């Protein structure tokens, strides 16, 4: 029991410090794929239009963004497409221009 108290007293503060540094540096966003999704949103909102504001199926961020959008959509038409055998080949935003996204940026370097 004394050994558990000893390691508990050391482990929790050290783990908290590591977590804090990781959050400050943005490590958790990179490891979770959240940074890729944030970069994809920035690209979709790019004012340069086609082809810069389009994410194609072969690009690295396509799969993460597709999964993110499929899991969080409330549009019944998109849900029906997800359930069908059809696969998208392009993700883009109609209309362009700056929009307010629910996914907030976190950290000092973003």
N, C-alpha and C positions, 0 to 999 in steps of 0.2 A: 504494500500500500504506500509506503514511503517513496518507493521508486516511481510510482504513478504520479504522486504529488510533485516530485522533483521534475520529471519530464513534462508534466502538465504546466508547471510554472515556467518552464523554458519554451516549450513547444508553441503554446498559444501566442505569446508575444512575438516570437520569431515568425510564425506563420502570418500574423497580422501585418508585420513589417513587410514581408515578401509580397503579400496581397496588395498592400498600399503602394509599394513601388511599382508593381505590375499594372495597377490601375492608372497610376500617374503616367507611366510610359506607354500605355496603350497595348500592353502585351495580351491582355484578355480579349480585346477586340480582334486582334490578329488571330489568336488561337481559335476563337469561336467562329470566325468568318464574318463577324459584324463589320469589320473594316472594309472587306470586299464589297459588302452590300452598300455601305455608305459611299464608297467610290463609284459604284454602279449608279446610285441615285444622282450623284454629281454629274456623271456622264450623261444620264438620261435628260437632265435639265440643261445641258449644254446649249447655249444659244446658237451654235454653229449649224445645227440641224443635221440632215442626212449627209454622210453616213456616220458622223461623229456621235450623234445622239441615239444611235441604234446599237444594241448588243446582240451579236449573232451567235448561233448555236455552237460554233467551234471555239468561242472565246472562253478564257478561264473563269470569268465571273458569271457566265450565263447560267450554269447549273445551280449555283448557290442562290442567285437572284430568283430563278424560276421556282425553286423549292420554297424560298421565303414568301414569294407572292402567292403560290398555290395554297400554302398553309394559312395565310392570313386574309384571303379574299372573302368578301361578303356578297360578291356579285354571283347570282345564281347561274348566269351564262358561263362564267369562268369555271365555276364548280362542275358544271355539266361537261365542259371541255376537258377538265382534269380527269373525270371519270371515264371519258371516252378513250379510244386508242390513239387519238391525234396528239402529236407532239409539236410544240411551237418551234420555229426556226429563227425567230427574231423577237426581241422585246424592245418596245419603244413607248414613248409617251406622246399622246396626241396633243396638239396645240402648242407644246413647248412653253418656254418661259418659266420663271421661278414659281415654285409651289411650296407650301408648307407641308412637310412630311411629318408623320407621327414619330418616326425614328429620330431621336435626338442625338446630337453629337455630345460626346463625353470626353473630358481630358483637356490638357493644356495644349497639346500639339495638333489638335484637329481644327 
